[in-house]
């Protein structure tokens, strides 16, 4: 019986809350994803994405230094530079209309 090879999904997780970030890393790794990077701010996230080009990015909308839309702005940059990367945007705040421009039309 032959086995079908499956590709491991490579992930970068970005959140300034270390506890949440490491919790997400643990959950994704437990499910078989390969976490190739962790970022605490948008600048670090963009560096990791450009260096490793993951399959998936998990990003918090509000990140340092201003805790406004730095994560969302980074997600927009990722979408423009790497349209093939899937993006999951997290937020404890309801700012859905700000994130809708990430969706393909």
Secondary structure, 3 states (H helix, E strand, C coil): CCCCCCCCCEEEEECCCHHHHHHHHHHHHHCCCEEEEEECEHHHHHHHHHHHCCCEEEEECCCECCCCCHHHHHHHHHHHHCCCCEEEEECCCCCHHHHHHHCCC
